[in-house]
Amino acid sequence: MAYKVNLSIATSNQIETALCKRLEAIRLSRNITQEQLAEDSGVSLRTIGRLEKGQGVSLDTFIRVLTALRIQHNLEALLPDPAIRPIERVGIGEAERRRARPIAERHEPTAWAWGDGEDDDE
């Protein structure tokens, strides 16, 4: 049910449809009915149906549905803080780790002496 669209060249209608299909996929993946989502978000069942079809709904309705699905925190990525310059956003977080490395055990070096490592059988 994934609806993919290239956001850099898509029309506003295509973007709206893609976003609404993603919301529908999230609802279904959480096994929530349209009726439950309508009740949790405080909008009508018909409005949920229109939203999932990509038909026009208000920004308030969109936010209510995001909140009911508990994904409203994603809105911060939509409009980042303008007080932070783009180059500062890059430097804010550390580089993401890609693998774990065990910490090597450190042994104190011992003084070397003649005969170390040789066979004593001779």
Backbone as numpy.savetxt, mean C-alpha at the origin, in Angstrom:
# Nx Ny Nz CAx CAy CAz Cx Cy Cz
-11.36 -9.53 -11.91 -12.18 -8.34 -11.91 -11.32 -7.08 -11.91
-10.02 -7.25 -12.04 -9.12 -6.11 -12.02 -9.33 -5.26 -13.27
-9.39 -3.98 -13.07 -9.56 -3.04 -14.16 -8.33 -2.16 -14.16
-7.45 -2.36 -15.13 -6.21 -1.62 -15.17 -6.32 -0.50 -16.19
-5.70 0.62 -15.85 -5.72 1.77 -16.74 -4.41 2.53 -16.56
-3.89 3.07 -17.63 -2.69 3.89 -17.57 -3.12 5.29 -17.15
-2.86 5.64 -15.90 -3.34 6.91 -15.36 -2.74 8.13 -16.03
-1.60 7.99 -16.67 -0.97 9.15 -17.30 -1.66 9.56 -18.59
-2.40 8.64 -19.22 -3.07 8.99 -20.48 -4.59 8.78 -20.43
-5.10 8.32 -19.31 -6.53 7.99 -19.20 -7.37 9.26 -19.05
-8.60 9.15 -19.49 -9.55 10.24 -19.29 -10.07 10.19 -17.85
-10.72 11.25 -17.43 -11.25 11.27 -16.06 -12.30 10.17 -15.86
-13.08 9.87 -16.90 -14.08 8.80 -16.79 -13.41 7.44 -16.64
-12.32 7.21 -17.36 -11.61 5.94 -17.24 -10.98 5.79 -15.85
-10.44 6.88 -15.33 -9.85 6.85 -13.99 -10.93 6.58 -12.95
-12.07 7.25 -13.09 -13.18 7.05 -12.16 -13.64 5.59 -12.19
-13.78 5.03 -13.37 -14.20 3.63 -13.50 -13.18 2.70 -12.86
-11.89 2.95 -13.08 -10.83 2.11 -12.50 -10.87 2.16 -10.97
-11.00 3.37 -10.41 -11.06 3.51 -8.96 -12.27 2.80 -8.38
-13.40 2.94 -9.05 -14.63 2.32 -8.55 -14.56 0.80 -8.64
-13.93 0.28 -9.69 -13.76 -1.18 -9.80 -12.83 -1.69 -8.71
-11.82 -0.90 -8.37 -10.92 -1.30 -7.28 -11.67 -1.33 -5.95
-12.53 -0.33 -5.73 -13.33 -0.33 -4.50 -14.24 -1.56 -4.45
-14.83 -1.89 -5.58 -15.69 -3.08 -5.62 -14.88 -4.34 -5.32
-13.67 -4.44 -5.89 -12.82 -5.60 -5.65 -12.41 -5.71 -4.18
-12.14 -4.56 -3.56 -11.80 -4.56 -2.13 -12.99 -5.03 -1.31
-14.17 -4.52 -1.63 -15.38 -4.94 -0.91 -15.60 -6.43 -1.03
-15.47 -6.95 -2.24 -15.69 -8.38 -2.45 -14.61 -9.22 -1.78
-13.36 -8.75 -1.79 -12.29 -9.52 -1.15 -12.47 -9.61 0.35
-13.19 -8.65 0.91 -13.47 -8.66 2.35 -14.81 -9.30 2.67
-15.47 -9.83 1.63 -16.75 -10.51 1.78 -17.81 -9.61 2.43
-17.87 -8.38 1.95 -18.86 -7.40 2.44 -19.89 -7.21 1.34
-21.15 -7.29 1.70 -22.21 -7.08 0.71 -22.40 -5.59 0.47
-23.05 -5.26 -0.63 -23.36 -3.86 -0.91 -24.24 -3.29 0.19
-25.16 -4.10 0.71 -26.05 -3.65 1.77 -25.26 -3.30 3.03
-24.30 -4.17 3.39 -23.47 -3.90 4.57 -22.64 -2.63 4.38
-22.06 -2.47 3.19 -21.25 -1.28 2.93 -22.11 -0.02 2.96
-23.31 -0.10 2.43 -24.21 1.05 2.45 -24.53 1.44 3.90
-24.81 0.44 4.72 -25.13 0.71 6.12 -23.92 1.28 6.87
-22.76 0.67 6.67 -21.54 1.12 7.36 -21.11 2.52 6.94
-21.34 2.85 5.67 -20.91 4.16 5.18 -21.97 5.24 5.31
-23.20 4.84 5.58 -24.27 5.82 5.76 -24.81 6.38 4.45
-24.70 5.61 3.39 -25.26 6.02 2.10 -26.25 4.95 1.65
-27.01 5.25 0.62 -28.03 4.30 0.17 -27.42 3.17 -0.64
-28.15 2.07 -0.71 -27.73 0.93 -1.51 -27.60 1.32 -2.98
-28.51 2.14 -3.44 -28.47 2.60 -4.84 -27.20 3.40 -5.10
-26.76 4.19 -4.12 -25.54 4.98 -4.28 -24.32 4.07 -4.38
-24.29 3.00 -3.59 -23.19 2.04 -3.67 -23.17 1.40 -5.06
-24.33 1.06 -5.57 -24.43 0.49 -6.92 -23.91 1.45 -7.98
-24.29 2.73 -7.87 -23.80 3.73 -8.82 -22.29 3.89 -8.72
-21.78 3.89 -7.48 -20.35 4.04 -7.27 -19.59 2.90 -7.94
-20.04 1.67 -7.74 -19.34 0.52 -8.29 -19.44 0.43 -9.81
-20.43 1.09 -10.39 -20.55 1.14 -11.85 -19.74 2.28 -12.44
-19.15 3.11 -11.59 -18.36 4.22 -12.07 -19.18 5.43 -12.45
-20.42 5.46 -11.99 -21.27 6.60 -12.25 -20.98 7.66 -11.19
-21.29 8.88 -11.47 -20.93 9.98 -10.60 -21.50 9.89 -9.19
-20.62 10.04 -8.21 -21.01 10.17 -6.81 -20.21 11.33 -6.24
-20.67 11.83 -5.11 -19.99 12.98 -4.51 -18.68 12.56 -3.84
-17.83 13.53 -3.62 -16.58 13.29 -2.91 -16.87 12.82 -1.49
-17.91 13.37 -0.87 -18.31 12.95 0.47 -18.65 11.46 0.49
-19.40 11.00 -0.49 -19.77 9.59 -0.58 -18.52 8.73 -0.75
-17.63 9.15 -1.62 -16.39 8.42 -1.87 -15.59 8.27 -0.58
-15.46 9.35 0.18 -14.72 9.32 1.44 -15.42 8.44 2.46
-16.75 8.51 2.52 -17.50 7.65 3.45 -17.27 6.17 3.16
-17.24 5.81 1.88 -17.02 4.42 1.50 -15.59 4.00 1.85
-14.62 4.86 1.57 -13.24 4.56 1.94 -13.12 4.35 3.45
-13.79 5.17 4.22 -13.76 5.06 5.68 -14.42 3.76 6.13
-15.55 3.42 5.53 -16.23 2.18 5.89 -15.38 0.95 5.56
-14.59 1.04 4.50 -13.69 -0.05 4.12 -12.36 0.02 4.88
-12.21 1.06 5.67 -11.00 1.30 6.47 -9.75 1.45 5.62
-9.90 2.20 4.53 -8.75 2.49 3.68 -8.59 4.00 3.44
-9.18 4.80 4.32 -9.13 6.24 4.15 -7.72 6.80 4.29
-6.82 6.04 4.95 -5.44 6.51 5.09 -4.73 6.62 3.74
-5.25 5.95 2.72 -4.67 6.03 1.38 -4.87 7.39 0.73
-5.76 8.20 1.26 -5.99 9.52 0.70 -4.77 10.43 0.85
-3.94 10.18 1.86 -2.75 11.00 2.05 -1.79 10.86 0.89
-1.74 9.71 0.27 -0.87 9.50 -0.88 -1.41 10.24 -2.11
-2.72 10.46 -2.12 -3.34 11.15 -3.25 -2.90 12.60 -3.33
-2.85 13.26 -2.19 -2.45 14.66 -2.15 -1.37 14.84 -1.08
-0.10 14.70 -1.45 0.96 14.83 -0.45 1.07 16.25 0.08
1.68 16.40 1.24 1.85 17.68 1.90 2.69 18.60 1.01
2.15 19.75 0.58 2.90 20.64 -0.30 4.06 21.35 0.41
4.09 21.31 1.73 5.17 21.97 2.46 6.47 21.18 2.34
6.37 19.92 1.97 7.56 19.09 1.81 7.92 19.03 0.33
9.13 19.47 0.01 9.57 19.45 -1.38 9.81 18.01 -1.83
9.65 17.73 -3.12 9.82 16.35 -3.60 11.16 15.73 -3.24
12.23 16.49 -3.29 13.54 15.93 -2.96 13.62 15.56 -1.49
12.89 16.27 -0.63 12.86 15.95 0.79 12.08 14.67 1.04
11.07 14.38 0.22 10.30 13.15 0.37 11.20 11.94 0.14
12.13 12.07 -0.77 13.04 10.96 -1.07 13.94 10.69 0.12
14.41 11.75 0.78 15.34 11.58 1.88 14.70 11.30 3.23
13.37 11.36 3.32 12.71 11.18 4.62 12.93 9.78 5.16
12.66 8.80 4.38 12.78 7.42 4.87 14.10 6.82 4.47
14.49 5.82 5.22 15.70 5.10 4.86 15.38 4.17 3.71
16.41 3.68 3.08 16.21 2.73 2.00 15.54 1.48 2.54
14.62 0.96 1.78 13.89 -0.23 2.20 14.81 -1.44 2.13
14.79 -2.23 3.19 15.62 -3.43 3.22 15.08 -4.45 2.24
15.97 -5.13 1.55 15.57 -6.14 0.60 15.88 -7.55 1.09
16.78 -7.66 2.05 17.09 -8.98 2.60 17.71 -8.81 3.98
17.67 -9.86 4.74 18.27 -9.84 6.07 19.61 -10.54 6.00
20.54 -10.05 6.76 21.86 -10.67 6.82 22.17 -10.96 8.27
22.60 -12.19 8.56 22.94 -12.50 9.94 24.18 -11.73 10.36
24.24 -11.40 11.61 25.39 -10.69 12.13 26.50 -11.70 12.37
27.63 -11.45 11.77 28.75 -12.38 11.91 29.30 -12.31 13.32
29.63 -13.48 13.84 30.21 -13.51 15.19 31.63 -12.98 15.12
31.98 -12.19 16.07 33.32 -11.62 16.09 34.13 -12.32 17.17
35.22 -12.88 16.75 36.12 -13.57 17.68 37.34 -12.68 17.89
37.76 -12.64 19.12 38.98 -11.90 19.42 40.16 -12.64 18.81
41.02 -11.96 18.11 42.17 -12.66 17.53 43.10 -13.15 18.63
43.60 -14.36 18.47 44.54 -14.91 19.45 45.96 -14.69 18.94
46.86 -14.66 19.83 48.26 -14.49 19.45 48.73 -15.74 18.73
49.45 -15.53 17.66 49.94 -16.65 16.88 51.22 -17.18 17.51
51.37 -18.48 17.48 52.58 -19.08 18.03 53.09 -20.12 17.06
54.42 -20.40 17.12 55.01 -21.42 16.25 54.36 -22.75 16.54
54.01 -23.46 15.49 53.43 -24.78 15.66 51.91 -24.78 15.60
51.31 -23.59 15.60 49.83 -23.56 15.50 49.42 -24.07 14.13
48.46 -24.98 14.13 47.90 -25.45 12.87 48.69 -26.56 12.25
49.81 -26.98 12.81 50.58 -28.08 12.25 50.22 -29.34 12.99
50.41 -30.47 12.30 50.17 -31.76 12.94 51.27 -32.05 13.95
50.92 -32.54 15.11 51.89 -32.85 16.14 52.35 -34.31 16.04
51.94 -35.03 14.96 52.25 -36.45 14.83 53.71 -36.69 14.43
54.42 -35.76 13.99 55.78 -35.96 13.50 56.75 -36.09 14.59
